[in-house]
């Protein structure tokens, strides 16, 4: 089970990497959030809570993008 904080990932990476990671995460996960968390407005941890609640419904592509961003943040290749 993946328990990754998207907000923590985005806050922890450097500014150039942040823009690159954020764009990759948005591309990989946008449709998943629209499908699984419709009407949830960003802020206050609402999207993160929805993702945790429905993470089994998120695509492998989104999960892989989250793992890659976490690995990059931790300095793994």
The 8 nearest C-alpha neighbors of each residue, nearest first, counted from 0:
[[1, 2, 54, 55, 51, 3, 62, 53],
 [0, 2, 3, 54, 62, 51, 66, 55],
 [3, 1, 0, 4, 51, 54, 50, 5],
 [4, 2, 1, 5, 65, 8, 69, 66],
 [3, 5, 7, 6, 8, 2, 47, 9],
 [6, 4, 8, 7, 3, 9, 47, 65],
 [5, 7, 9, 4, 8, 10, 47, 44],
 [8, 6, 10, 4, 9, 5, 11, 3],
 [9, 7, 5, 11, 6, 10, 69, 4],
 [8, 10, 6, 7, 11, 12, 17, 5],
 [11, 9, 7, 8, 12, 6, 17, 13],
 [10, 12, 8, 9, 7, 72, 13, 17],
 [13, 11, 17, 72, 10, 9, 16, 14],
 [12, 14, 16, 17, 15, 11, 10, 72],
 [13, 15, 17, 16, 18, 12, 19, 10],
 [16, 14, 17, 18, 13, 19, 12, 20],
 [17, 15, 19, 13, 14, 18, 20, 12],
 [16, 18, 14, 20, 15, 12, 19, 13],
 [17, 19, 21, 16, 15, 20, 22, 14],
 [18, 20, 16, 22, 17, 21, 23, 15],
 [21, 19, 23, 17, 22, 18, 16, 24],
 [20, 22, 24, 18, 23, 19, 17, 25],
 [21, 23, 25, 19, 20, 24, 18, 26],
 [24, 22, 20, 26, 21, 25, 27, 19],
 [25, 23, 21, 27, 26, 22, 28, 64],
 [24, 26, 22, 29, 28, 23, 27, 21],
 [25, 27, 23, 24, 28, 29, 22, 30],
 [28, 26, 61, 24, 25, 60, 23, 29],
 [27, 29, 61, 31, 25, 30, 24, 26],
 [28, 30, 25, 32, 31, 26, 27, 33],
 [29, 31, 33, 32, 28, 34, 27, 26],
 [32, 30, 34, 28, 29, 33, 57, 35],
 [31, 33, 36, 35, 29, 34, 30, 28],
 [32, 34, 30, 37, 31, 36, 35, 29],
 [35, 33, 31, 32, 36, 30, 37, 29],
 [36, 34, 32, 31, 33, 37, 53, 56],
 [35, 37, 32, 33, 39, 34, 49, 38],
 [38, 36, 33, 39, 34, 35, 32, 40],
 [37, 39, 40, 36, 33, 41, 32, 35],
 [40, 38, 37, 36, 46, 41, 45, 49],
 [39, 41, 38, 42, 45, 46, 37, 43],
 [42, 40, 46, 45, 39, 43, 44, 47],
 [43, 41, 44, 45, 40, 46, 47, 39],
 [42, 44, 45, 41, 46, 47, 40, 48],
 [45, 43, 47, 42, 46, 48, 41, 6],
 [44, 46, 48, 47, 43, 42, 49, 41],
 [47, 45, 49, 48, 44, 41, 50, 39],
 [46, 48, 50, 44, 49, 45, 51, 4],
 [49, 47, 45, 51, 46, 50, 44, 52],
 [48, 50, 52, 46, 47, 51, 53, 36],
 [51, 49, 47, 54, 53, 52, 48, 46],
 [52, 50, 48, 54, 49, 53, 47, 2],
 [51, 53, 49, 50, 54, 48, 55, 47],
 [54, 52, 50, 55, 51, 56, 49, 35],
 [53, 55, 50, 51, 57, 56, 52, 1],
 [54, 56, 53, 57, 0, 58, 52, 51],
 [57, 55, 54, 53, 58, 35, 31, 50],
 [56, 58, 54, 31, 55, 61, 59, 62],
 [59, 57, 60, 61, 62, 56, 31, 28],
 [58, 60, 62, 61, 63, 57, 64, 56],
 [61, 59, 63, 58, 62, 27, 64, 28],
 [60, 62, 28, 27, 64, 58, 63, 59],
 [61, 63, 59, 65, 64, 60, 66, 58],
 [62, 64, 66, 60, 61, 65, 59, 67],
 [65, 63, 67, 61, 66, 62, 24, 68],
 [64, 66, 62, 68, 63, 67, 69, 61],
 [65, 67, 63, 69, 64, 68, 70, 62],
 [68, 66, 70, 64, 69, 65, 63, 71],
 [69, 67, 71, 65, 70, 66, 72, 64],
 [68, 70, 72, 66, 67, 71, 8, 65],
 [69, 71, 67, 75, 73, 72, 68, 66],
 [72, 70, 74, 68, 73, 69, 75, 67],
 [71, 73, 69, 70, 74, 12, 68, 11],
 [74, 72, 70, 71, 75, 69, 68, 12],
 [75, 73, 71, 72, 70, 76, 69, 68],
 [74, 76, 70, 71, 73, 72, 69, 67],
 [75, 74, 71, 70, 67, 73, 72, 68]]
